[in-house]
Amino acid sequence: MKFSVKRAGALSVAVLTAAGLAACSSSSKSSSSSSASSAGATTTTAAAAPSISSTSFTSDFSAMKDLTSIAAAGKGLVGVLLPDTTSSTRYVSYDAPYLKKAFETAGLSDTQFKIDNAQGSASTMQTQAEADITAGATVLILDAIDSGSGAAIESNAVSKGVKVIDYDRLVLGGASGRTYVSFDNVKVGQLIGQGEVACISAWNVSKPNILVMDGDPTDNNATLFAQGYNGVLAPDFANGTYVKVGEPAGTWTPSVAQTTFAQQYTAHPNINAVVTPNDDNANAVIAYLQSKQVKPKTFPTTGQDASLPGLQNILKGYQCGTVYKPIYLEAQAAAAQALYLRAGQTPPAALVNGQTNDKTANAQVPSILLTPVWVTSANMEATVVKDGFQPASAICITAIAAACTAAGIS
């Protein structure tokens, strides 16, 4: 396996609960439903094939061991195309190693799968995809930089008989017969919105004037996230409980997010809460707030990804919570789907457990939708620490040792 990844991601929870708190991070245009459906582009079924579901995956990767016969029956290379190293640390730190572990646990050798990172370049991803196809790829797992370039890659792949999986981000206008693997991104946004509401109450924020910040508008996930948190906040904006100060153009670049927030805060000094769509953007906003001597537990921010800075900001009292998306679940789900497609077998309906609307293609895309979790200081130990996603030793630096002790993190 050629392992040229540089951006990774991290989400690992075995707790698949619909936690009643709120969450943070990306946006909205495709909607998902829980109607089960089998996913595309397969030709045969095997009577003795193992059957797994979307809830089979755990942090020990044991479900992947059950797929060794499927892996042995398959042909060709599985190519994995990851987007960048800047919009999130997850791709290098989590997605790439978890995907590698999933394939290897199922029995693939390092010549049967290949993981690349495009370093933010659509043309590089196109080149990597073509190289994989030339090398005999029968399945591509694609986390596209943008829908336009992603659709072109998928069209070319499908024309050559290669099966396609949209990983984490839906490619709007993508190829027919593909599958989408992700967390329920509207739910992610709802958790962010619910978390903002809970935090405003817990921190006794008077007359909330909220700035809503989004992710990059070219990322369909950002659209779904926004759909989720705007839906939660809309009633309070409508009845005057909260004031929506604005919703400027979105970004996944933290420095740009900080500049945007600074401009908005200067123009509207009444802002006293902000919806931030991920931990990295929240961290940039928090740095600015700290430069203005804003005190802890007075100015709510939100996030997602359960990053180390995000978790520390929660314990410091500058961030309400973070949406934890156990990436090890997502990586295994994508790998399992790829193994069924590689073997020419129909994936189980219990694995492909939903559909997502692609409005550009006017199609419902068979989907594997996983459940995110809202993490605060109250459940940090039981989720990200217990899962080994972030060790207590890394979270609990000297400056927040007392907060860790109070939260029961050890």
N, C-alpha and C positions, 0 to 999 in steps of 0.2 A: 504494500500500500504506500502510495506517495502521499505524505501527510503535510501538505503545504497550507496549513490553516493559520490564520492570525486573528481571528475574532471569535470569541466564544461566548457561550452563554450558559446560564446556570439555573436550573430550576429543579429542585428535587424534593417532592414531598410524597410520602406514602399516605398522607391523610387526605382523602378526597371527600371533604365535607363542604356543604354549601354554607360556609361560615357566614354568620349574619352580620359581619362587620363590613367595612368598606374597603375600596381598593384603589389602585392607581394604574394607569398607564396606557393605552394606545387608542385607536379610534375606530371608525365605524362604518363602513357602508355595506358590508355583506352581512346578512343575517343568517343565523343557524337554527336548525330545528333538531329535535331529538328523534325524529323518525329514522329508524334504522334502515340502512341500505347497503348493498354490496358494492364494492368499488371496482372500477373499471378495468378494461382491457385485459381480460384473462380469457383463457380458452378452454381449459380442462379442469376437472376436479379429481381429487384422489380420495377414494373411500376411506382410507386409513390415515388421511392427513390430520395432524393435530389441530385442534380448534382452540383459539384463544379469544379473549375479549379485550375491550378497551380498558378494562379494570384489572387485567391480569398482571400488569407490570409493577415491579417493586424495586427497591433500591439495591437488591442483591442480584438483579438481572436473571433470576432463575427461570422466568418465562422464556427467555431466549434459548435456554438449553432444551426446551421442549420442541424447538423448531429445527433441530439438527437434521431431521429427515427431509424437511422442506429445503433446507440449505443444500443438502447433498443432491437433491433432485434438480436443482436449478442450473442454468447455463448463463455464461457471460458475466461481465463486470457490472457492479453497481457503482455509479459515479455520484458523488455528493458534491454539490456546489454551494458554498457558503458565501455570504456577500461582502463582509468587510471586517475591520478591526476597530472601527471608530464609533459606530452608533451604539454599540454595547460591547462589554468585555465578554459576553456570554459565548460567542462563537469559538473563540480560542480556548477559553478556560473550561467550557462545559460541553457544548454541542459536539465539537470534534472528538474529544476523548470519549464521550459517552457513545457516540455513534460507532467509533472504533471498537469499544468494548462490546457493544450489542452484536455487531457482526462477528467478532471473534468468538464470543460466547456461543453463538449459533453454529459455529464451525467453519466460517469462511476463512480462507488464508489471506495474507496481505496482498496477494496478487488478484484477488477476486473483488476487491473494493478499493476505491480511491477517493480521498477527501481533499478538496481544494478550497482555497479562499481567494476571492476575486479582488480583494484589497480596494473595494469601492468602485471598481471599473467594470462597466457593463461589457465593454469589448473584451476584457480579460476573461470574464465569465463565459462569453460566447466562444472564445478560443478554447477554454478548458472543456466546455461541453463537446465541442467538435473533436477534441483530442480523445475524450472518453468514448465517443461513438466510434471513432476510428480504431480504438483499442478493443472494441468488441462489447461495449456497454449494452445491456439489455434493459436496464432501468436507470433513470436519472432522478435523484432527489434534489430539488431545486429550491433554494431560498433566494428569490430573485431580488436584485437591487431595485428594480422598478418593474411595473407590469408590462410596459412596452417591450423592453429588452427580454423580459422573461417569456412573454408570449412568442417572440421570434425564436427563442431557443427551443421552446416546447414544440412549435410547429415543425421545425427542422427535425427534432428528435422523433416525433410521431411519424413523420413522413418516411423515416428509415426503420420503422418497426420498434422503436424504443418506447417503453412505458415511462410515464412521468408522474412524479409525486410532488405537489406543492408543499414545501416544508415551512411551517410557521407563518408565512405570508401567502395569502391567496394571490395568484397571478390573474388579474382581471383581464378577461378576453383570452384566457389560456386555452390549451388544447382540450378537445373533447376526450373523454375516457380517462382523464387524470383523477387522482385522489388528493385530498387536502388533509394534512396532519397538523394540528395546532391545539392550543388551549381555546376554550370558548372565550373569544376575545371581547364579545359584548359583556360577558360576565366579568371579565377583567376590569372593564370600564365601570361596571356597576359597583364592583368592590371599591374602586377608587372613589367614586362618588359617595358611597355609603360611609367610607372611611373619613372623607372630608366632613360630612354631616356630623358623625360621631365626635370627631375631634373639635369641631366648632363648639359643640355642647360641652365636652369635657374640659376644654381650655377656657370656657366662659368668654368666648369672643363676642363682644357687643356690636350689634348692627353690622353683620358680616358684609363686607364689600369684596367680592371675589373676582380675581382675575383667572380666567380659564385658559390654560396653555395646552396646546395639542402637539402631537408628533408630526412628522413630515407628511404633508398631504398626499405625496406620491405613494405612501405606504398604506395599503388597504387596512392593515391592522390598526393604524392610527385612526382611521375613520371609524372602525368598530369600537375602539376604546372610547372615542368621543361620543359615539352613540350611547354607550353605556353610562358614562358619568353625566352627560348632559340630560339624559332621561331621568336620572335620579334627582338632579338639582332643579330641573325645570319647574316642578310645582312650587318650590320655595322662592324661585325667582318670580314666578307668576303672581304669587300672593303677597309679595313684598317682604317676606321674612328675610330673604337675602337680596342683595343688589349685585347684578352681573355687570362688572365694570367694563369688561371687554373680552374678546377672544381673538387675539392677534394671530397672524400666520404662524403655522407650526414648524417645528424642526426637531431633529434628533441630535443636533450638534450642541453640546452643552454651552460652549462659548457664545453661540448665537442666542441660545435661550437666555443666558445671563444678560446679554445686551438688550434683548427684547424686554425682559422684566424690568431692567433698570430704567428704560425709556418709559414704560408704562407706570412705574412707581413714581418717577419724577413728575409725570403729567397728572397722575392721580394719587396723591399722597394719602388718600383715604383708603387705599387698598390695605386690607388686614388679613387676607387669606388668599391662597392660590391653589389651583388644581394643577399639579405638575405630572406629566404622563409617565415618567420613569425616574429611577433613582439618580441617574447621571444628570438629568436636567434639574431635578430637585436639588442636588448637591451644589450645582452652579448658582441656583437662586439663593440657597441657604448661605453660601459664601458671601453673596452680596448683602443679604440681610444682616449677617454678623458684622460686616464692615460698617453698617449703620447702627450698630449696638442694639439690635432687636434682641429681646430676651427670650429664653426658652419658654415653650408652652404658651406663647402669645400669638403666634402667626402660623397657622396650619399650612403645611405642604403635604403632598402625597407622592407616591412613586410605585414602581414595579421593578422586578428582577431580583429582589432580595440580595442586592450587592452589599459588599462589606461597608462602603461609605453610607449606604442607605440604612443598614441595620444600626450602625453607630449613630447616625443622625436621629434615628428613632429613640435610642437610649439617651441621647443628649437633650431630647425634647424639642427638636426642630422639625421633625417629620412625623406625621401621624401614623404611618404604617407603610407597608410595601406589599405588592402582590407577588406571592411566591408561586412560580410556575416550575414545578420540579422538572427540569430539563431532561433528567434521566428517563422520565416517563415518555416525553415527546420523542426522544432519540430512539427508544425501544419500539415505540409504535410505528415510527417511520421505517425502521429497519425490518420489523416484522412484515409490514405491508410490502416492502421491496422484495423480501424473500418469497412471499407468495406469488407476486407478479413475475419474478425471475424464474420461478418453477412452472409458470403457466397455469397456476391454480387460482381459483376464485377465493379471495379472502373471506373469512367468516363474517356474517352479518353482525355478529356481536362485537367484532373488531371495528368495522366501518359503521359507526353508531349514529350517524347524523348526515345532514346535508347543509351546504353553505351556498347562499345565493351569489352567483356571479352576474351582476347587473349588466356588465359590458357584453358578456357572451349570452345573456338572457338564458342562463342555465343553472340548474341545481347541481353542485359538485359534491359527489359522495365524500364524506368527511369522517375522520377520526378526531373527536372533540374531547379534550381532557379538561379536568376541573382544577381551576386555580384556587389559591388560599390566601386570605388576607392575614398578614403577619404584623403583630404589634409586640411591645415588650412583654405582654401577658402570655403569648404563645410562642415566642421566639425559641425558647429552649426545646419545646415539644415538636417543633417543625424543622427549621433550617439547621439547628444545632444537632438535633437527634438524627436527622438524615445525613449529617456529615457534609452538608452543602457549604456551610461556613462554620469552622471550628470556633469554640468558645475562646480559645487562646488568641485567635486573630481578632475576634470582635472586641474582647474585653481588654483594651489598652488601659494604661494607668489612669488616664483622664476620665474614664467611665467605669472604673472598677466598682465603685459603689452602686452605680445604676445596674450593673450586671448582677451584683449580689442581691439587690432589691428585686430583680426580675427572676431570680432563681437560676441564672445562667452560670454553669460551671463546667 
